[in-house]
């Protein structure tokens, strides 16, 4: 750990957890979030809250981003803070974006003397708060080495994958497994409900079976309780990531039909107003038993 201040922009579920972890690890941090209320817990923990994203990064050598999508990254990174970044600053971008955009962003920043480390994280907000994420990095190895002390505070495992865009491919590959798995869980629960069987009994048996995993068990518990807030992974972001995965596959000349179908199902969830609830809420799209009668 260093006494050097770290700027952190984006305090959603994962971002807030990671920023809180850095502060708990002793890093002086400056934070900014468009919704100011999300910065309040960090202010109580001793973080300095900036009035704007450009103020947050001014003078910082390390800037961590945790933003929802490419549009948000483009707006914040290139529309708001680029001119305020110090030459030689390193952007640690944990946002999930397309591999093509990741590589393009790295090139654009390099032309201004700013470096970008792709730091794709696996885990949930609780794991972020505990520093138990798995971090996959991409970019120049010397840049990753320069921010390793920050990454080690965030994750229990740091793996360097390769050049810009590589970690994004890996993250999308993980997320398509998650998205398809949760969609399949939703269909299985719907079948059990439709047949008049006990949902809890099925989920308990599933948790004890060889089909289970920590991730599936976590979502199964949300489905059992029909509790989808606060979200660990918002449905709208799940749809986005599945679309990005399908798009990347198309760039390589392959199709992902199961993933494309799952993306359509999550799109239905978003259209019906549940985009900000956990992706496990997809189970409610299939079940013939309404939540208020469960």
C-alpha positions as CSV (number, residue, x, y, z in Angstrom):
1,X,0.0,0.0,0.0
2,X,1.1,3.5,-0.7
3,X,0.2,6.9,0.7
4,X,-0.5,8.1,-2.8
5,X,-4.1,9.2,-3.4
6,X,-6.2,7.2,-5.9
7,X,-9.1,8.8,-7.8
8,X,-12.2,6.6,-8.1
9,X,-15.1,7.3,-10.4
10,X,-18.3,5.3,-10.4
11,X,-19.8,4.1,-7.1
12,X,-22.4,1.6,-8.1
13,X,-22.6,-1.8,-6.5
14,X,-19.2,-3.0,-7.6
15,X,-17.6,0.4,-7.7
16,X,-18.7,1.4,-4.3
17,X,-17.5,-1.9,-2.9
18,X,-14.1,-1.6,-4.6
19,X,-13.7,2.0,-3.4
20,X,-14.6,1.0,0.1
21,X,-12.1,-1.7,0.0
22,X,-9.3,0.7,-1.1
23,X,-10.2,3.0,1.7
24,X,-10.3,0.1,4.3
25,X,-6.9,-0.9,3.0
26,X,-5.6,2.5,3.9
27,X,-5.5,4.2,0.5
28,X,-6.3,7.9,0.5
29,X,-9.0,8.2,-2.1
30,X,-10.9,10.9,-3.9
31,X,-14.3,9.7,-5.2
32,X,-16.9,11.0,-7.6
33,X,-20.3,9.6,-8.6
34,X,-23.0,11.3,-10.6
35,X,-25.5,10.4,-7.9
36,X,-23.8,12.1,-5.0
37,X,-25.7,10.2,-2.3
38,X,-23.7,7.0,-3.2
39,X,-20.5,8.8,-2.1
40,X,-21.8,9.4,1.4
41,X,-20.6,6.1,3.0
42,X,-17.2,6.7,1.6
43,X,-17.1,10.2,2.9
44,X,-17.9,8.8,6.3
45,X,-15.0,6.4,5.9
46,X,-12.6,9.2,5.2
47,X,-12.6,9.6,1.4
48,X,-12.6,13.0,-0.1
49,X,-15.7,13.6,-2.3
50,X,-15.0,15.6,-5.5
51,X,-17.6,18.0,-6.9
52,X,-16.9,16.7,-10.5
53,X,-15.1,13.9,-12.3
54,X,-12.5,16.3,-13.6
55,X,-11.8,17.6,-10.0
56,X,-11.5,14.0,-8.8
57,X,-8.7,13.1,-11.3
58,X,-6.7,16.4,-11.2
59,X,-3.2,15.6,-10.0
60,X,-3.9,11.8,-9.6
61,X,-1.4,9.3,-11.0
62,X,-3.9,6.4,-10.7
63,X,-7.6,6.7,-11.6
64,X,-10.0,3.8,-11.2
65,X,-13.2,3.7,-13.3
66,X,-16.2,1.5,-12.6
67,X,-18.8,2.5,-15.1
68,X,-21.9,0.8,-16.6
69,X,-21.1,0.7,-20.3
70,X,-19.1,2.1,-23.2
71,X,-21.3,5.2,-23.4
72,X,-20.6,6.1,-19.8
73,X,-16.8,5.5,-20.3
74,X,-16.8,7.6,-23.4
75,X,-18.6,10.4,-21.7
76,X,-16.5,10.4,-18.5
77,X,-13.1,9.5,-19.8
78,X,-13.0,11.4,-23.1
79,X,-15.8,14.0,-22.5
80,X,-15.1,15.1,-18.9
81,X,-11.7,14.1,-17.5
82,X,-9.2,13.7,-20.4
83,X,-8.0,17.3,-20.3
84,X,-7.6,17.1,-16.5
85,X,-5.5,14.0,-16.5
86,X,-1.8,14.4,-15.7
87,X,0.7,13.2,-18.3
88,X,1.7,9.6,-17.4
89,X,-1.5,9.0,-15.4
90,X,-2.8,5.4,-15.4
91,X,-6.4,4.6,-16.0
92,X,-7.4,1.4,-14.3
93,X,-10.7,0.6,-16.1
94,X,-12.8,-2.1,-14.5
95,X,-15.9,-1.3,-16.7
96,X,-17.1,-4.1,-18.9
97,X,-16.9,-2.9,-22.5
98,X,-16.3,-4.5,-25.9
99,X,-12.8,-5.7,-26.7
100,X,-12.7,-3.4,-29.7
101,X,-13.6,-0.4,-27.6
102,X,-11.0,-1.4,-25.0
103,X,-8.2,-1.5,-27.5
104,X,-9.4,1.8,-29.1
105,X,-9.6,3.6,-25.8
106,X,-6.1,2.5,-24.9
107,X,-4.8,3.9,-28.2
108,X,-6.6,7.2,-27.9
109,X,-5.3,7.7,-24.3
110,X,-1.7,6.7,-25.3
111,X,-1.7,9.6,-27.9
112,X,-2.2,12.0,-25.0
113,X,0.4,10.4,-22.7
114,X,-2.1,8.6,-20.5
115,X,-1.8,4.8,-20.0
116,X,-4.8,2.4,-19.6
117,X,-4.8,-0.9,-17.7
118,X,-7.8,-3.1,-18.4
119,X,-8.8,-4.7,-15.1
120,X,-11.8,-6.9,-15.6
121,X,-13.1,-8.2,-12.3
122,X,-15.1,-11.3,-11.3
123,X,-17.2,-11.3,-8.2
124,X,-20.1,-9.5,-6.6
125,X,-20.4,-6.4,-4.4
126,X,-19.8,-8.3,-1.2
127,X,-16.6,-9.8,-2.6
128,X,-15.5,-6.4,-3.8
129,X,-15.9,-5.0,-0.3
130,X,-13.9,-7.9,1.1
131,X,-11.1,-7.6,-1.5
132,X,-11.9,-11.1,-2.8
133,X,-12.4,-10.4,-6.5
134,X,-10.5,-12.1,-9.2
135,X,-8.8,-9.6,-11.5
136,X,-7.9,-10.2,-15.1
137,X,-5.6,-7.5,-16.6
138,X,-4.7,-6.5,-20.1
139,X,-2.4,-3.9,-21.5
140,X,1.3,-3.2,-21.1
141,X,2.8,-5.4,-18.4
142,X,4.8,-2.5,-17.0
143,X,1.7,-0.5,-16.6
144,X,0.0,-3.4,-14.7
145,X,3.1,-3.6,-12.5
146,X,2.8,0.1,-11.7
147,X,-0.7,-0.3,-10.2
148,X,-0.3,-3.8,-8.8
149,X,-0.5,-2.5,-5.2
150,X,-4.0,-1.2,-6.0
151,X,-5.1,-4.4,-7.7
152,X,-3.8,-6.5,-4.9
153,X,-6.0,-4.6,-2.5
154,X,-9.0,-5.4,-4.6
155,X,-8.4,-9.0,-5.6
156,X,-7.3,-12.3,-4.2
157,X,-6.0,-13.2,-7.6
158,X,-4.5,-11.1,-10.3
159,X,-3.9,-12.7,-13.8
160,X,-2.4,-10.8,-16.7
161,X,-4.0,-12.0,-20.0
162,X,-2.3,-10.1,-22.8
163,X,-2.8,-6.9,-24.9
164,X,-5.6,-4.4,-24.7
165,X,-9.0,-6.1,-25.3
166,X,-7.9,-9.6,-24.1
167,X,-9.3,-9.3,-20.6
168,X,-12.6,-7.9,-22.0
169,X,-12.9,-11.1,-24.1
170,X,-12.4,-13.2,-21.0
171,X,-14.8,-11.2,-18.9
172,X,-17.5,-11.5,-21.6
173,X,-16.9,-15.2,-21.8
174,X,-17.4,-15.6,-18.1
175,X,-20.5,-13.5,-18.2
176,X,-22.1,-15.4,-21.0
177,X,-21.8,-18.6,-18.9
178,X,-23.4,-16.8,-16.0
179,X,-26.2,-15.3,-18.1
180,X,-27.1,-18.6,-19.8
181,X,-26.8,-20.4,-16.5
182,X,-29.2,-18.1,-14.7
183,X,-31.6,-18.2,-17.7
184,X,-31.6,-22.0,-17.5
185,X,-32.2,-21.9,-13.8
186,X,-35.2,-19.7,-14.5
187,X,-36.6,-22.2,-17.0
188,X,-36.1,-25.1,-14.6
189,X,-37.9,-23.3,-11.8
190,X,-40.8,-22.5,-14.2
191,X,-41.1,-26.2,-15.1
192,X,-41.1,-27.2,-11.4
193,X,-43.7,-24.5,-10.6
194,X,-45.9,-25.4,-13.6
195,X,-45.9,-29.1,-12.6
196,X,-47.1,-28.1,-9.1
197,X,-43.9,-29.3,-7.4
198,X,-42.2,-27.6,-4.5
199,X,-39.9,-24.9,-5.6
200,X,-37.9,-24.9,-2.3
201,X,-37.5,-28.6,-2.5
202,X,-36.1,-28.4,-6.0
203,X,-33.7,-25.6,-5.2
204,X,-32.5,-27.4,-2.1
205,X,-31.8,-30.6,-4.1
206,X,-30.1,-28.6,-6.8
207,X,-27.8,-26.9,-4.3
208,X,-26.7,-30.4,-3.1
209,X,-26.2,-31.8,-6.6
210,X,-23.2,-31.8,-8.8
211,X,-24.9,-29.2,-11.0
212,X,-24.4,-26.5,-8.3
213,X,-21.7,-24.0,-8.0
214,X,-21.2,-21.0,-5.7
215,X,-22.6,-18.7,-8.3
216,X,-25.6,-20.8,-9.1
217,X,-26.3,-21.4,-5.4
218,X,-26.2,-17.6,-4.9
219,X,-28.8,-16.9,-7.6
220,X,-30.9,-19.9,-6.6
221,X,-31.2,-18.4,-3.1
222,X,-32.4,-15.1,-4.6
223,X,-35.0,-17.0,-6.7
224,X,-36.1,-19.0,-3.6
225,X,-36.7,-15.8,-1.6
226,X,-37.9,-13.9,-4.7
227,X,-35.5,-11.1,-3.5
228,X,-33.9,-9.3,-6.3
229,X,-32.8,-6.0,-4.7
230,X,-30.2,-4.8,-4.0
231,X,-28.9,-6.3,-7.2
232,X,-25.5,-8.1,-7.4
233,X,-25.7,-7.9,-11.2
234,X,-28.4,-5.8,-12.8
235,X,-30.5,-7.3,-15.6
236,X,-29.8,-4.4,-17.9
237,X,-26.1,-5.0,-17.6
238,X,-26.5,-8.8,-18.1
239,X,-28.3,-8.1,-21.4
240,X,-25.6,-5.6,-22.4
241,X,-22.8,-8.1,-21.7
242,X,-24.5,-10.9,-23.6
243,X,-25.0,-8.6,-26.6
244,X,-21.3,-7.7,-26.4
245,X,-20.3,-11.3,-26.3
246,X,-22.4,-12.1,-29.3
247,X,-21.0,-9.1,-31.2
248,X,-17.4,-10.2,-30.4
249,X,-18.2,-13.7,-31.6
250,X,-19.5,-12.3,-34.8
251,X,-16.3,-10.4,-35.3
252,X,-14.5,-13.8,-35.2
253,X,-17.0,-15.4,-37.6
254,X,-18.9,-17.6,-35.1
255,X,-22.4,-17.6,-33.7
256,X,-23.6,-17.9,-30.1
257,X,-27.3,-18.9,-30.6
258,X,-27.9,-19.8,-27.0
259,X,-26.4,-16.6,-25.8
260,X,-28.3,-14.5,-28.3
261,X,-31.6,-16.2,-27.1
262,X,-30.7,-15.5,-23.5
263,X,-30.0,-11.8,-24.4
264,X,-33.5,-11.6,-25.8
265,X,-35.0,-13.0,-22.6
266,X,-33.1,-10.4,-20.5
267,X,-34.3,-7.7,-22.9
268,X,-37.9,-8.7,-22.0
269,X,-37.0,-8.3,-18.3
270,X,-35.6,-4.8,-19.0
271,X,-38.7,-3.8,-21.1
272,X,-41.0,-4.8,-18.3
273,X,-39.3,-2.5,-15.9
274,X,-37.0,-4.9,-14.0
275,X,-33.7,-3.8,-15.6
276,X,-32.3,-2.5,-12.3
277,X,-33.1,-5.7,-10.4
278,X,-30.8,-8.6,-10.1
279,X,-30.5,-10.8,-13.2
280,X,-32.1,-13.7,-11.3
281,X,-35.4,-11.8,-11.6
282,X,-35.6,-13.5,-15.0
283,X,-37.2,-16.4,-13.1
284,X,-40.3,-14.3,-12.6
285,X,-40.7,-14.0,-16.4
286,X,-41.2,-17.7,-16.7
287,X,-42.9,-18.8,-13.5
288,X,-46.6,-19.5,-13.8
289,X,-46.9,-18.7,-10.0
290,X,-47.0,-14.9,-9.4
291,X,-44.7,-13.7,-6.6
292,X,-47.7,-12.4,-4.6
293,X,-49.2,-15.9,-4.5
294,X,-45.9,-17.8,-3.8
